[in-house]
Amino acid sequence: MTQEISRGEFSSWNAYKQHYGIHDLIEVIDPISNNILSTLQLLDEAEEKAIQLPYEQNLPLLIE
């Protein structure tokens, strides 16, 4: 997912964080399980992870 955010203008995720001064504000956590819900299989990998992580940690998720 970090590759999608930093793609284009920046050479890496670290360059992106450094440019915007957010290196201490964001922690990237991958989902523990690869056991993705069957309905998520229609999405790309980054979207699956974005939904799977809050699901695993019982957190709310707002999707626009």
Secondary structure, DSSP 8 states (H G I E B T S, - for coil): -HHHHHTTT-SSHHHHHHHHT-TTT------S-----GGGGGS-HHHHHHHHHHHHTT------
